[in-house]
Structures are given as C-alpha cells and as structure tokens.
C-alpha cells in the first residue's frame, strides 16, 4: 500500500512536468510577460528542469543515508510548498522560485520510490514494480496536458497549482500514516522504575514539545496569512488611510515582498525555520536534515548540480533555428566543464563522496546511464515531433487533435513498461532493452515514411503503438540493471543518476534533432524553392524521425553490449524498509 501511494505521488509530480504545455501563455500573462516575448518565459520551464535534474543525485544520496520514506515525505512537502509559491506568484522571480521548488520535490520522489522498490523486493522480483513505477512516471506526459486543459476550462492557471498543493499535502499525510503504521509494533512501553520523578520529567518534556509545536504551527499560520495578503492586496484595505500603509514598499521601487506585510511574511517564515532548528521534534527536524546534507557530501552535490545545471541551461534556453544551444551556451558549458573537473578531483579525495568510489564501476552500472541518455534522446523526438507532424499535415488548426495523435503513442508506453517489468523474469535486461529500442527505431523509420494523409489512415497506428510499446519495454530493464549492479546503500543515488541521464538526453536530443531537421529543411528549400510550407515541414520532421531511429538503434546495440545477457538472479532479500524517522 505504501508503494502504491508513492507511485501515485510520482505520477502526480510527472503530471506537473507537462502541465505548463497549455498553461504557459496564461502564466506569462499572470506575471506581466507579453505573449510575443516567449523567450522571457524560458526560466519558467528551465527553472523546473534545473530543480528536477540538478538536485536529484543529492536527494538520492540522502535516501541512501536517511531512508526512503523521510525523503519521500520531504519531497512531497517541497512539491507542495513550490506549488503554493507558484500559485500566489505575481512576478517572474517568485514564479521561477516556485517552479524550482516543485522540480526539486517532484524529482526527489523518483529515486526514493525506486530505492524503496529495491528495499522491499529481492532482485528477481523487482522487474514488475519497477515497470509500474516507470509506467506511472511516463503516463504523466499523457495526463499533464489533459489535466491542464481540464482545469483551465473552469478556472485560471493558478487553480492548477492550488490543486497541486492540495494533492501534495494529502499524499504527504497518506505516506506519513502508512509509514507510521509499518513502523508500529515495536517494543512496548517498559515499566517506569524511576517513579514519580521520571514521570514528572516526561510530563514536562511533553508539555515543552506541545508548546513548541503550537508556536511553530502559529508561525506557519502567520506566514500563510501574511503571504496571502501580500499576494492578494485587497483594494478596500489598500485604500484605507491606516491599513493601506502596510502595502506600501519600504524602499522606492520595491516589490510586494518589501512592503510591511511582505516583510512580516518573510520574518515569520525565518522564525519558523529557527523554531524547527531549536525544537527538532516540533514539526520538521532541520538539524537532522542538515547533518544528512553534510553526510551526503554537500560540496560534491553542489559541484554536480553546477555541472548538470550548466548543461540544462545551455540546451533548455536554446533556439534550434540558430544553434544547438543558446548564445550563452558556450559559457554555460564552460562553467559546467570547470565544475566537472572540480567534481572529479573532489570525488578522488573526499572521505564519503556523493557518488561512492566504485559504485558505478561495474559495466552494467555506467552502461545503464549511457543507455538511459540515448533513450531520452530518442524519446523526446516522439513527444515533440509527432504532434508537430500532425499540426503540419492533418491537424493544422487543432492542438487537441495533434495531442490525440500523440496519445496513441503514449497509451502504449505504460503498457510496454509494465510488460517489460514482467518480462525481466524471462529475459536478460540487455536483451529486453535491445528489443524495445529496436522496435522504437523501426517505428521511427515508419514515421519517416508518412505522407500528408498518413495520419488519416488506420496504418498510422502501427508505428505509434510500436514506438510507445518499444520505449516502455526499455524503461524497467535499464533501472533493474543499475539496481542489480550496485550495492544496497547506493540505490538512491544510482536511481537518481539514471533519471538525470534520461532527462539530459532529452534536452540534448531536442536541440540536436531539431537543428538537424531545420538544416534539412533549408537544404530542401534551396534545392526546390517551389516547395510549400507543409512540404517543408514534412521534410523537417522526416529528418528528425530518421535521426531518432539512428539513436534508438545505437541504444539497442549499446544495451546488448553493456547491460549484461544473464537474467538477474536472487542474491538474498534486500534491506527492509528503513525507519520513517
């Protein structure tokens, strides 16, 4: 039951990854960005990706040290907090900060849940649950845009993140209750041999703890109330001669958070953090989390985050019509390279590095990262260019129609993920991954043969369903291979790195494949200036599909070479579920 709720949480966070597809124009308007200045909205997307990718290894490592359930709970709390900040944001910096917190929290759910699978199930029984987790994670790409469209049908974009806030808090409560139930049944209370003095001390300690919790909860209430006033700024109160002064910035040109009521919000939040530090058992044990941050190699995590962040920013802000990465891309990549060099030096000398020495030394371990990178590279071509092809040909005026074309691909993907998890009992992970990615490559070649009317025929379902099924088949075996090749105490960081590799592959892939497609378009236009816009668009998408097929076949060949050809065998029961505290 606990794993089921964790999988629901992963799906919920995955939905949020894609929810901005339809809501982005309205979100831009909410923070004063004109619709014709789309480039200014890039941080809304890249901020989430940066939080999702850059912090994953640190969260995965903390899951190895502290346990999966506490990390799941903290990730849900961060996701809910980020949803709140995004929902009440009034300018771009506050919206980006909220999206970053959502990314950190949503991303942290994935490695903790996969590590939980490894902790509950022995090696030979992990395939199906890993397939289920992979399925719900990818199914978010189906539900995300549909969820956004549904909510936008009866409320504003802020309603999306208000629902995220409520859902995150409910899931946090459910995970906490279930985890407490699993931890119940320990040793019973021993007789108090110390008599009344001990009882008095216990009563005094309980009174102090209750009082501390009351103070901390009061600070939470003050923070929320003052924060809502800062955001809403009621007109009737603003016009009042006395109360209106609370909404006047204390400095010229200051924003809402520099008004007296805004400063009360910030001050109450700081006092809340201090209260959690002074009274660790009151609500959030910040001292323990700080110790685990240090134990997880905070310096190494920051260097790794800088290295990954440079790659994210270089490709996430790119305009493929100009170059594979943005104008500032070389500087981002240079900073990423410097951080990587420092990270390698740090990993060689640190006593307890974020990636333990030798953790990824087995071939299936680092091989799984390379295969995951290529899977992400090919997958993004389907997610982006299938609906683009539909808009170019049969659905020029219907975004919903184009999304429904992609839905045929996405509907097969979770089916393939579950099937791939089950087939791990029968086939080696390398062979199963190779079969899946070969199927995906064949599907892309079929898409590259589509003409202007192909999507109106029943035969178009073949490549769409085959491609979704193939990608789904490859997900669970890659995760299972790295979990089988690494020690129990590194499962969290290993699972995080697999997800990071796939996300980085998607970022690099969308820029590289789109650039290849555009160059083919320009070449075709130069060869035959009479080609229509529809024909040029088809030329571009055909080039992208061929490029994705090449990458998919490369992933298949690499999987056969490095993921192993032996079926996973039982090596003893994995570690039991760690304590929730």
LINUR-V950215 format. One record per residue. RES is the residue in three letters. OMEGA is omega in degrees with one decimal (NA if undefined). Layout:
# LINUR-V950215
res:RES omega:OMEGA
res:RES omega:OMEGA
This chain:
# LINUR-V950215
res:UNK omega:178.8
res:UNK omega:179.9
res:UNK omega:178.1
res:UNK omega:178.5
res:UNK omega:176.6
res:UNK omega:178.3
res:UNK omega:175.9
res:UNK omega:178.3
res:UNK omega:177.3
res:UNK omega:178.8
res:UNK omega:-179.2
res:UNK omega:178.6
res:UNK omega:178.6
res:UNK omega:176.6
res:UNK omega:-178.2
res:UNK omega:178.2
res:UNK omega:-174.3
res:UNK omega:-173.2
res:UNK omega:-177.6
res:UNK omega:-179.6
res:UNK omega:-179.8
res:UNK omega:-173.8
res:UNK omega:-172.9
res:UNK omega:178.8
res:UNK omega:178.8
res:UNK omega:177.4
res:UNK omega:176.4
res:UNK omega:178.3
res:UNK omega:-179.2
res:UNK omega:179.4
res:UNK omega:172.2
res:UNK omega:177.7
res:UNK omega:179.1
res:UNK omega:-176.3
res:UNK omega:-179.5
res:UNK omega:176.8
res:UNK omega:-175.0
res:UNK omega:-177.2
res:UNK omega:179.1
res:UNK omega:-179.7
res:UNK omega:-178.1
res:UNK omega:179.9
res:UNK omega:178.5
res:UNK omega:178.7
res:UNK omega:-176.4
res:UNK omega:177.3
res:UNK omega:177.4
res:UNK omega:-179.7
res:UNK omega:-179.5
res:UNK omega:177.7
res:UNK omega:-176.9
res:UNK omega:-172.3
res:UNK omega:-169.6
res:UNK omega:-176.5
res:UNK omega:-175.8
res:UNK omega:-178.6
res:UNK omega:178.7
res:UNK omega:-179.9
res:UNK omega:177.9
res:UNK omega:178.8
res:UNK omega:177.6
res:UNK omega:176.9
res:UNK omega:177.1
res:UNK omega:-174.0
res:UNK omega:-173.5
res:UNK omega:-175.4
res:UNK omega:-173.4
res:UNK omega:-173.1
res:UNK omega:176.9
res:UNK omega:178.6
res:UNK omega:175.9
res:UNK omega:-179.5
res:UNK omega:179.9
res:UNK omega:178.2
res:UNK omega:177.1
res:UNK omega:178.4
res:UNK omega:177.6
res:UNK omega:178.2
res:UNK omega:178.9
res:UNK omega:178.8
res:UNK omega:177.9
res:UNK omega:177.3
res:UNK omega:178.5
res:UNK omega:-179.1
res:UNK omega:179.1
res:UNK omega:-177.2
res:UNK omega:-177.1
res:UNK omega:-177.1
res:UNK omega:-179.9
res:UNK omega:177.2
res:UNK omega:-175.0
res:UNK omega:-179.4
res:UNK omega:-179.5
res:UNK omega:177.8
res:UNK omega:179.2
res:UNK omega:177.7
res:UNK omega:178.1
res:UNK omega:179.3
res:UNK omega:177.4
res:UNK omega:179.0
res:UNK omega:175.4
res:UNK omega:179.4
res:UNK omega:178.9
res:UNK omega:-178.6
res:UNK omega:-179.9
res:UNK omega:178.3
res:UNK omega:-178.2
res:UNK omega:-179.6
res:UNK omega:-173.0
res:UNK omega:-178.8
res:UNK omega:179.1
res:UNK omega:179.6
res:UNK omega:178.3
res:UNK omega:175.4
res:UNK omega:176.9
res:UNK omega:175.6
res:UNK omega:-179.5
res:UNK omega:-179.3
res:UNK omega:-175.6
res:UNK omega:-172.0
res:UNK omega:171.1
res:UNK omega:-171.8
res:UNK omega:-172.3
res:UNK omega:-178.5
res:UNK omega:-176.7
res:UNK omega:-170.2
res:UNK omega:-176.0
res:UNK omega:177.5
res:UNK omega:175.8
res:UNK omega:176.5
res:UNK omega:179.0
res:UNK omega:178.6
res:UNK omega:178.3
res:UNK omega:-178.7
res:UNK omega:-178.1
res:UNK omega:177.9
res:UNK omega:-178.9
res:UNK omega:179.9
res:UNK omega:175.5
res:UNK omega:178.4
res:UNK omega:175.4
res:UNK omega:-172.8
res:UNK omega:-175.6
res:UNK omega:179.0
res:UNK omega:179.1
res:UNK omega:177.4
res:UNK omega:178.5
res:UNK omega:179.8
res:UNK omega:-179.7
res:UNK omega:-178.2
res:UNK omega:-180.0
res:UNK omega:178.2
res:UNK omega:-178.5
res:UNK omega:176.4
res:UNK omega:-178.1
res:UNK omega:179.6
res:UNK omega:179.6
res:UNK omega:177.7
res:UNK omega:178.1
res:UNK omega:-175.4
res:UNK omega:171.7
res:UNK omega:175.9
res:UNK omega:176.1
res:UNK omega:179.1
res:UNK omega:-179.6
res:UNK omega:179.5
res:UNK omega:178.7
res:UNK omega:-179.9
res:UNK omega:178.5
res:UNK omega:178.0
res:UNK omega:176.8
res:UNK omega:178.3
res:UNK omega:-178.2
res:UNK omega:179.8
res:UNK omega:179.5
res:UNK omega:-179.5
res:UNK omega:-179.3
res:UNK omega:179.7
res:UNK omega:178.7
res:UNK omega:177.7
res:UNK omega:178.8
res:UNK omega:-179.2
res:UNK omega:-178.9
res:UNK omega:175.6
res:UNK omega:177.9
res:UNK omega:-178.8
res:UNK omega:179.8
res:UNK omega:-178.1
res:UNK omega:178.9
res:UNK omega:177.8
res:UNK omega:-178.0
res:UNK omega:-177.1
res:UNK omega:-176.6
res:UNK omega:173.9
res:UNK omega:-172.4
res:UNK omega:-177.7
res:UNK omega:178.6
res:UNK omega:178.1
res:UNK omega:179.0
res:UNK omega:178.3
res:UNK omega:179.5
res:UNK omega:179.4
res:UNK omega:178.1
res:UNK omega:178.4
res:UNK omega:178.1
res:UNK omega:179.2
res:UNK omega:178.7
res:UNK omega:-179.4
res:UNK omega:178.4
res:UNK omega:179.1
res:UNK omega:179.8
res:UNK omega:178.5
res:UNK omega:177.7
res:UNK omega:178.9
res:UNK omega:-178.6
res:UNK omega:178.5
res:UNK omega:176.0
res:UNK omega:178.1
res:UNK omega:175.9
res:UNK omega:179.4
res:UNK omega:178.4
res:UNK omega:179.8
res:UNK omega:-179.3
res:UNK omega:-178.3
res:UNK omega:-179.7
res:UNK omega:178.3
res:UNK omega:178.3
res:UNK omega:176.3
res:UNK omega:178.4
res:UNK omega:-179.1
res:UNK omega:-173.4
res:UNK omega:-177.5
res:UNK omega:-177.7
res:UNK omega:-175.5
res:UNK omega:-178.9
res:UNK omega:179.1
res:UNK omega:179.9
res:UNK omega:-177.9
res:UNK omega:179.2
res:UNK omega:-176.2
res:UNK omega:-178.1
res:UNK omega:-175.3
res:UNK omega:-179.9
res:UNK omega:179.5
res:UNK omega:178.8
res:UNK omega:-175.9
res:UNK omega:177.2
res:UNK omega:-180.0
res:UNK omega:-178.4
res:UNK omega:176.8
res:UNK omega:178.7
res:UNK omega:178.6
res:UNK omega:-179.4
res:UNK omega:179.5
res:UNK omega:-175.6
res:UNK omega:-177.9
res:UNK omega:176.7
res:UNK omega:169.7
res:UNK omega:178.5
res:UNK omega:-179.6
res:UNK omega:175.8
res:UNK omega:178.4
res:UNK omega:174.9
res:UNK omega:177.4
res:UNK omega:-179.1
res:UNK omega:-179.3
res:UNK omega:179.4
res:UNK omega:179.2
res:UNK omega:177.2
res:UNK omega:177.9
res:UNK omega:175.5
res:UNK omega:178.4
res:UNK omega:178.0
res:UNK omega:177.9
res:UNK omega:177.1
res:UNK omega:177.8
res:UNK omega:-176.8
res:UNK omega:-179.7
res:UNK omega:-171.7
res:UNK omega:-175.8
res:UNK omega:-175.0
res:UNK omega:-179.2
res:UNK omega:-179.8
res:UNK omega:-177.5
res:UNK omega:-176.9
res:UNK omega:179.3
res:UNK omega:-179.3
res:UNK omega:179.2
res:UNK omega:178.4
res:UNK omega:178.0
res:UNK omega:180.0
res:UNK omega:174.0
res:UNK omega:178.8
res:UNK omega:179.3
res:UNK omega:-179.5
res:UNK omega:179.4
res:UNK omega:-177.2
res:UNK omega:180.0
res:UNK omega:177.8
res:UNK omega:178.8
res:UNK omega:179.3
res:UNK omega:177.2
res:UNK omega:177.9
res:UNK omega:177.6
res:UNK omega:178.1
res:UNK omega:179.2
res:UNK omega:179.4
res:UNK omega:-179.1
res:UNK omega:177.4
res:UNK omega:178.0
res:UNK omega:179.9
res:UNK omega:-176.7
res:UNK omega:-179.2
res:UNK omega:-175.4
res:UNK omega:-177.1
res:UNK omega:-179.7
res:UNK omega:-175.3
res:UNK omega:168.9
res:UNK omega:-173.6
res:UNK omega:178.2
res:UNK omega:-178.5
res:UNK omega:-176.9
res:UNK omega:179.7
res:UNK omega:175.4
res:UNK omega:-170.3
res:UNK omega:178.6
res:UNK omega:177.6
res:UNK omega:-177.0
res:UNK omega:178.7
res:UNK omega:178.1
res:UNK omega:176.5
res:UNK omega:-179.0
res:UNK omega:176.6
res:UNK omega:176.2
res:UNK omega:177.2
res:UNK omega:178.7
res:UNK omega:178.2
res:UNK omega:179.1
res:UNK omega:179.8
res:UNK omega:177.6
res:UNK omega:178.5
res:UNK omega:179.1
res:UNK omega:179.3
res:UNK omega:177.8
res:UNK omega:-179.8
res:UNK omega:-178.9
res:UNK omega:-179.4
res:UNK omega:-174.2
res:UNK omega:-175.9
res:UNK omega:-178.8
res:UNK omega:178.6
res:UNK omega:-175.0
res:UNK omega:-177.9
res:UNK omega:171.9
res:UNK omega:-176.2
res:UNK omega:-179.0
res:UNK omega:179.7
res:UNK omega:-176.8
res:UNK omega:-177.6
res:UNK omega:-176.8
res:UNK omega:177.6
res:UNK omega:-177.6
res:UNK omega:179.2
res:UNK omega:-177.4
res:UNK omega:-179.6
res:UNK omega:176.3
res:UNK omega:178.4
res:UNK omega:178.4
res:UNK omega:179.4
res:UNK omega:179.6
res:UNK omega:179.0
res:UNK omega:177.2
res:UNK omega:-179.5
res:UNK omega:176.8
res:UNK omega:177.6
res:UNK omega:179.2
res:UNK omega:-179.0
res:UNK omega:-175.5
res:UNK omega:-176.4
res:UNK omega:177.5
res:UNK omega:178.1
res:UNK omega:-175.9
res:UNK omega:-175.6
res:UNK omega:-167.4
res:UNK omega:173.0
res:UNK omega:176.1
res:UNK omega:176.7
res:UNK omega:177.5
res:UNK omega:178.7
res:UNK omega:178.4
res:UNK omega:-179.7
res:UNK omega:-171.8
res:UNK omega:-168.6
res:UNK omega:-176.4
res:UNK omega:-174.2
res:UNK omega:-175.0
res:UNK omega:-174.4
res:UNK omega:174.6
res:UNK omega:178.0
res:UNK omega:178.7
res:UNK omega:177.8
res:UNK omega:179.1
res:UNK omega:179.1
res:UNK omega:173.9
res:UNK omega:178.5
res:UNK omega:-178.0
res:UNK omega:178.2
res:UNK omega:176.4
res:UNK omega:-174.4
res:UNK omega:179.1
res:UNK omega:179.8
res:UNK omega:-174.0
res:UNK omega:177.8
res:UNK omega:175.1
res:UNK omega:177.6
res:UNK omega:180.0
res:UNK omega:178.7
res:UNK omega:178.5
res:UNK omega:178.5
res:UNK omega:176.9
res:UNK omega:179.7
res:UNK omega:-177.6
res:UNK omega:177.6
res:UNK omega:175.7
res:UNK omega:-174.6
res:UNK omega:-174.0
res:UNK omega:175.8
res:UNK omega:-178.2
res:UNK omega:179.6
res:UNK omega:-180.0
res:UNK omega:-178.4
res:UNK omega:177.1
res:UNK omega:179.6
res:UNK omega:178.3
res:UNK omega:-178.7
res:UNK omega:-176.8
res:UNK omega:173.2
res:UNK omega:176.8
res:UNK omega:178.4
res:UNK omega:178.7
res:UNK omega:177.6
res:UNK omega:178.9
res:UNK omega:178.9
res:UNK omega:177.0
res:UNK omega:175.0
res:UNK omega:176.9
res:UNK omega:-180.0
res:UNK omega:178.2
res:UNK omega:179.1
res:UNK omega:172.0
res:UNK omega:-172.0
res:UNK omega:-176.8
res:UNK omega:-173.5
res:UNK omega:-175.8
res:UNK omega:176.4
res:UNK omega:-177.0
res:UNK omega:178.9
res:UNK omega:-176.6
res:UNK omega:-179.8
res:UNK omega:178.3
res:UNK omega:-177.8
res:UNK omega:179.0
res:UNK omega:-178.8
res:UNK omega:-178.9
res:UNK omega:179.2
res:UNK omega:179.5
res:UNK omega:178.4
res:UNK omega:178.6
res:UNK omega:-178.8
res:UNK omega:178.1
res:UNK omega:178.3
res:UNK omega:179.5
res:UNK omega:-173.7
res:UNK omega:-171.3
res:UNK omega:-176.3
res:UNK omega:-180.0
res:UNK omega:178.8
res:UNK omega:178.8
res:UNK omega:-179.4
res:UNK omega:-178.4
res:UNK omega:-177.4
res:UNK omega:177.5
res:UNK omega:178.9
res:UNK omega:-175.5
res:UNK omega:-177.8
res:UNK omega:179.9
res:UNK omega:-178.3
res:UNK omega:-174.2
res:UNK omega:176.9
res:UNK omega:-176.6
res:UNK omega:-179.0
res:UNK omega:-178.7
res:UNK omega:177.8
res:UNK omega:177.8
res:UNK omega:179.2
res:UNK omega:-177.6
res:UNK omega:176.5
res:UNK omega:179.3
res:UNK omega:179.3
res:UNK omega:-179.3
res:UNK omega:-179.7
res:UNK omega:-180.0
res:UNK omega:176.9
res:UNK omega:176.6
res:UNK omega:178.8
res:UNK omega:179.5
res:UNK omega:179.3
res:UNK omega:-176.4
res:UNK omega:-177.5
res:UNK omega:179.0
res:UNK omega:-176.2
res:UNK omega:-177.3
res:UNK omega:178.0
res:UNK omega:177.3
res:UNK omega:176.8
res:UNK omega:-180.0
res:UNK omega:179.8
res:UNK omega:178.2
res:UNK omega:176.6
res:UNK omega:177.5
res:UNK omega:-178.8
res:UNK omega:178.6
res:UNK omega:179.2
res:UNK omega:179.0
res:UNK omega:178.0
res:UNK omega:179.8
res:UNK omega:-177.2
res:UNK omega:-178.2
res:UNK omega:-177.5
res:UNK omega:-178.7
res:UNK omega:178.8
res:UNK omega:178.6
res:UNK omega:178.1
res:UNK omega:-179.5
res:UNK omega:177.8
res:UNK omega:177.8
res:UNK omega:178.1
res:UNK omega:177.0
res:UNK omega:-179.8
res:UNK omega:-177.0
res:UNK omega:176.4
res:UNK omega:179.0
res:UNK omega:178.4
res:UNK omega:-179.2
res:UNK omega:177.7
res:UNK omega:177.8
res:UNK omega:178.1
res:UNK omega:177.5
res:UNK omega:178.3
res:UNK omega:180.0
res:UNK omega:179.4
res:UNK omega:177.3
res:UNK omega:177.1
res:UNK omega:177.2
res:UNK omega:178.9
res:UNK omega:-179.9
res:UNK omega:-179.7
res:UNK omega:179.1
res:UNK omega:177.6
res:UNK omega:-175.3
res:UNK omega:-167.9
res:UNK omega:-175.7
res:UNK omega:176.0
res:UNK omega:-178.4
res:UNK omega:178.1
res:UNK omega:176.5
res:UNK omega:178.5
res:UNK omega:-179.3
res:UNK omega:176.6
res:UNK omega:176.6
res:UNK omega:-177.7
res:UNK omega:-179.7
res:UNK omega:179.2
res:UNK omega:-178.0
res:UNK omega:178.5
res:UNK omega:179.5
res:UNK omega:-177.0
res:UNK omega:-178.3
res:UNK omega:179.0
res:UNK omega:-178.2
res:UNK omega:NA
